[in-house]
């Protein structure tokens, strides 16, 4: 078993470089294709996320852009924002934070493309929608056999990685945080935490996407605001030290100063790895959430998910970074992960901060669990319509949540890295094959906005477009105002 574990670790370390090249290359490519327009469209992102909840023809509420954002944020904003940033700083020094910021800006374009495609190729699921890379790979790639193979590979990889193993990682992280906060080495702590988390998970995931989005809509904003407020309080307490910390981040990022952990290369690698896997841009996970929204134009949800990348890294991850760096940490100490963040917070505001952070982490981890679960659910639905398969998957998810709280399963976690690398690779290759249509959709969206219209898309707006089930103009959110003339579709460029 140790031989297999070592082999998996070796593969992950080697392939991490390949994956970074793919993800960074995709971000730069799509940033150039969109003419860096997304950096200027932050106001449009906020308009899209604040649109009212749409209704079906029968008057029932659908999944809004904000609710879909919360599903994806539930998966993004988890213990990785607290634990992952701490690990990046421990290994790569303050400079890792700078490279996390850079990757968020670069990755925003990829997030836009994949989430816009998720919207374009979504399918109807009763009164709601579902979709994601498995759907757009099969429906968008012209070579049907290639599209089918890639879609099945992706669906299997994300179901195992997010639905099962990443949920075990979340529950394991929260057990460590609670144990440290309580100062208890008692054997009962993991079992109690695991049982509570598993019970809450069961209550939510058996309620379907509306319950998942409803819980996420409450938990994610509340916990994120609470955590960011705590970080802002720390910053205000140490306002005079902030310029020095920012200086350390920048100088360390370019190797001007050396810190324990490896200098320039360690800072770049840790910042990129933690940044990419925190904001998930290009990984193929968030399009599954993006596809659930009922919006009038696919680009709207693409913009919303781009905002999600910025929010995750530039706001939440930065909150953790400033909490740690303002405590003047000892980079050579044995503290790492959540312990480093908890110790830093206690340094600023007192010992009561440890239990508070444990509570915040518990709910962030719980929101991540249900967000991760939904990614598995929508891909199970892609693979088979059998209800018993979905219910069996739900039971296995609950089992993994409990198991992760009480066990250390390094081999399973390392295998999750293999599968997440596989799903990201398949998704990036697919984006290069079919992502050009998302660029055309952005131009179409921008042209309508410039004409003073609320952008609406119909599939007939792109001549020759195939594989699109929705967007026929019959859904209430896509009905055009008959008074203004529709804006002509821009001519595709490549």
N, C-alpha and C positions, 0 to 999 in steps of 0.2 A: 504493500500500500504506500509506503514511504517513497518507493521508486516512482510510482505513478504520480504522487503528489509533487515530487521534485521536477518531474518531466512537465507537468502542467504549469508549474511556476516558471520554469525556463521558457516555455512557449509564450506565456503571458508577458514576461519581461521583454522578449524579443519582438513579439507582434505589437506591443504597445507603440513602438516607433513607427511601424507601418500604419497603424490606425491613426496616430496623430497626423502623419503626412496626409492621409486620406481626408480626415475631418478638417484640418486647417486648409488643405487645398480646395476642398469643397466650399468652405466659407469664403475664401478669397475669390474663387471662380464666380460664385453666385453674387457676391458683393459687387464684382465688376459687371456682371450681366445686368444687375438691377441698378447700376450706376450709383451705387451707394445711397440710393434714394431713401432707404429705410432709416438711415440716421437722421433724415430731415422729416420723417413722418411720425414722430412720437406723438404729436397732437392727434393725428388720425388714429393712432393706436388707442388712445384714451377715449376717443369718440366711439370707436368700435366696441370697446369693452363695456361701455356704459349704456349701450342700447337697451331698450326695455325688453322684457321677456316676451318672445313671440308666442302666438296662439295657433293651434291647429284649426282646420275648417270647422270643427265641432266646438271650438272655444277652449279646449284644454291647453294648459301651459306646456310649452316645449322647453328643451334645454337651451338656455341663453348663451351668448358669447361669454358672459362672465362666469356662468356655471361651468362651461367647458374649460375655461381658463383655470378654475379652481380644481378641477379634476387633475389637470396636468401639473398645476402647482403643488397639489397634494403629493404627487410622486416626486417632483423636483425638490421641494422645500422639506427636507427631512433631516435625519441625523447627519447626512453627508455635509450639510451646510455648517454643522457644528463640529463634527468629528473630522470630516475630510479636510476642511480648511486648517484645523489644528495639525493634522498629519503633514499637510503641505508645508506649513511654516516650520515644523520640527525638522523636516528633512531638507527643505530647500531654502529656509530663511525667509525674511520679509519679502525678498524679491519675487517669491512665488505668487504673492498677491497681485503684483503688477501684471504678471503673465496671465493670471486668471481674468483680470479686467480686459486685457487685450483679446483673449479668446472669446469673451462674451460678446464683444463688439463684432468680431469676425464671424462668430457662429450665428448671429442674429439673422443673417441672410439665408443660411441653410435652414434654420428653423422656419423662416417664412415660406421657402419653397416646399418643404416636406408637409407643412400643415395646410398650405393652400391646396396641394395635391390630395391630401386627406379629405378636404372638403369637396373638391371637384369629383372625386371618384367614390364618395360615400354611397351607401345603399340604404334603403328604407328598412326599418326594424319596427314594424307596427306603426305607431304614431311618431316614433323617434327615428334616429339615424345611427348608423355605426360605420366605421371605416378605419383606414390606417394603411401602412405600407403593404400589408398582404393583399389588400384590395386594389391599391393603385398599381402595384407591380403586375398583378394578373390582368387588370383591365387596361392599363396604359401601355405596356410593352407590346409592340407589334408582333414579335415572335411569340406565339401563344405557348409553345412548350417551354421556352426560357422563362416567360412570365410566370407560368404555373410552378415550375421548380423553385424559382426564387421566392415566390409568395409562400409556398409551403415551408421552405427552410426558415424564412423569417418568422412565420407564425409559431413554429415549434420552438425556435430559439427564444422569442420574447415570452412565450408562455412559461417556459422553464425558468428563465432568468428573472423576470419581474414577478410573475405570479407566485413563484415558489421561493427561490433562493434569496433574492433581494429582500423578501419579507422576513426570512429567517435572520438576515443580517440586521434589519431594523429592530426586531425584537431583542436580539442579542445586545445591540448597542444600548437600548433603553434599560435593559437589565443592569448593565455595567453602571450607567448613570444613577439609577435608583440605589444600587448597592453602595456606591460612593457617597451619595447624599445622606443615606441613613447611617453610614459608618458601620454597617453590619456585614459580618462575614457568614451570617447564618445561612444554612443550606435552603431555608424556606423561601428566601427572597426571589430567586429565579422562577420558582414554581408558581408563586402567587402572582408575580408580574406577568408571567406567560399565560396563566389561566385567565387573568383579567383581560389581557390584550386579545386572546383568542375568542373570548366571549363577546367582546365589543365588535370584533371583526365579523363574527357570525351574524350578529344582529343587523349589521349594515349590508353585508354582501348578498344576503338572501333577499334583500329588498329591491335589487335591480339598480339600473343606472340613475333613476330619479332619486333614490335614497342616497346613493353614493355621492351624487352631485350636491344634494341638499346638505349632507353632513360636511362635505368639503367646503361648501360655500360659507359655512359658519366657522369651522375649525381653522382653516388656512389663514383667513384674514386676521382673526383674533389672536392666534398664536404668533403669527408673523409680526403683527403690530406690537404685541407685548414684548417680543424679543428685540425688535428694532428700537423700541422705546428704552429698553434696558441698556442697549448699546449706546444710544444717544445720550442717556444720563451719564454713562461712563465717559464719553467723549467730553461732555460739558464739564465734568469734574476734573478732567485733565487737559483742558483746552490749550494751555500753554505748551503742552508736550506734543500736540498733534502735528505741528509743522515738522518736528524732528522725526516723528514716525513716518510721515509721508516721504521725507527725505531718505530715510532708511529703505523704504519700499522701492523707491526709484533707483537709488545708488546700488542696492543689492541686486536689483533686476538686471543690471548691466555689468555685474561683476566688479564694480568699483570698490565695494567692500566685501570681505569674505566673512561668512558665518559658518558655525559648526554645521555640517551637513553637506558641503560640497561645492559652494560657490555658484558660479554662473550657470553651469550645466544643470546642477541640481535644482536651482531656482526655476529655470525654463521648463525642465521636464515635469517637476511637481506642479507648477502653476498650470501648465497645459493639461496634464492628466486629470488633476482634480477639477479644473475648470470645465473641461469637456464633459466629464462624467457627472458633474453637478448640474450644469444647465441642460445637458442631454441633447444639445443641438446636433442634428445629424444622426443621432442614435436610432431614430425611427420609433421612439416611444410616444412622444407628444402628439403625433398625427392621429393616434387612436382616440385621444381625448378631443382633439380639434374637430374631428368628423362628427361628433355628437351634436354640435351646435346647429341651430336653425338660424341661418343668416341670409342676407339678400345677395351676397357676393362672396365667392370663395376667398378672395384676398383679405376680406375683413378678419377672418379667423387666422389667416396667416400673419397679419399684423398683430393680432392679440397674442399669438404665441411668441412672436419676436419680442414683444414687451415682457413676456414671461421669462425669456432668457436674460434680459437686462435686469429685471426684478430679482431673479434668483442670485445672480453673481454680483452685480454692482451694488445691490442693497443688502440682501441677507448675508451673503458670504463676507462682504465688507464689514458687516456688523461684528461677526465673529473675529475677523482679522484685527479690528481696532481694539476689541476687548482684550485679546491676547497681547498684542504688541504694546499697548499702553501700560501693561503690567511689568514691562522690562523683563521678559522671560529669560530663563537660563536654557539656552538651546542645547546644552550638553546634559540636561537632567534626564531622569527616567520617565518624567511625565510625558504622556502623549495622548492623542485623541481627545475624547471627551474629558478626561482628567485634567488635561492642560487648560481647556476652556473653563471648566468649573473652578479650578484653582485660581485662574486669572480673574474670574468674576468675583470670587471671594476676596481676593486681594483689593479690589476696588470698593466693594459695597458691604463686605462682611460675610460671615459664615452662613447667613440666611439665604444667600444667593444660590448656594449649592442645591438645596431642596427646590427652590423656585425653578432653576434651570432644568432639574430633573422632571418637574411637572410639564414645563414647556416642551422638553424633548419627548416626553411620553406622548403628548398629543400630536406633535409633529411626526413622530414615528407612526402613530396610529393613522394619521391622514395619509402618510406615504404607503402604508400597508393597503388601504382601500383603493388608493390611486393605482398602485402596482397591480392589485387584483383585477381592476377593470381592464387593464391592458391584456391580461391573460384571458379574461372573459370574452372580449370582443374577437380575439384570435381563435379561441375555442369555437365560437359561433361561425367563424370563417371555415374552420376545418370540418365541422360536423354540426347539423341542426339538432342532434339527439339531446333531449333535455337531461337524460340521466348522466350523460357525459359531463355536462356543465355542473350538475349537482355534485357529482363525484369530485370534480375539480375543486369545487368550493370546500368540500370536506378536507381534501389534501392541503389546500391553502391554510385552513385553520390549524391542521396538524403541523405544518411547517412553521407557523407563527409560534406555536407553543414549543416546538422542538428547538427553534432558534434561541429561545430564551434560556434554555437549560443546558445547551450543549455548545461546544466549540467544534465546528465542522470545517476545518481549514480546506480539506479537499473539495467539499461541495462549494465553498465560496470561490475557490480558485477555478473550479469548473464553470461557475457563473461568469467569471471574467472571460473564459473561452467563448461561451455562448453569446455574451453581450458583444464581444468583438465580432463574432460571426454575423449577428443581426445588424450591427452598424455597417459592416462591410457590404452586406447584401443591399442595405438601404442606400448607401452612398452610390454604389454602382447603378442602382435603379434611378436615382436622382439625375445622374449624368445622362441616362438614356431618355428620360421623359420630362425632366424638370423644366425644359424650355417653355412649356405651356404655362407654368406659373409666372414666368417673366411677362408673357403676353397678357396674362390676367392682371398683373400689376399695372401695366400700361392702360388696360381697359378701365380699371378702377380709377386710376389717376385722371384719365380723360373725362370721366363722368364727374369726378369731384371738381375739376377745373371748370366744368360747365354748370356748376351749381346744383348738381343732382345728387340724390342719395344713390350710390352705385347699386345696380341690379344686374345680375348675369343670367342669361339663358344659354343653354348648350348650343343652340343654333348660331350664337354669336361668333363661334370659332368654326369656320367651314372645315368639314372633314373630320371633326372630332368624334372619336368612337369610344365605346366602353363606359359612357356616362349614363347612369341609371336615373339620377335625379336632375334637377335644374331644367325641367321642361316648361317652367313658367306657371305650373298649376298650384304650387305650394303658396300659401298666403304671403310668406315673407318675400317671395320672388315676383309678385304681381306688380307690373310696372304702372306708374301713374300715366294714364292715357294722354294727358295734356302735353308734356314735353316730348320732343322727339328723341329716341334713343341715340346715343353717341355711337358712331361707327367703330367697329373693332379695329384696333391698330394692326397694321400688317406685321406678321411675325418676322423676326430677324434671326434666322438661324435656329 
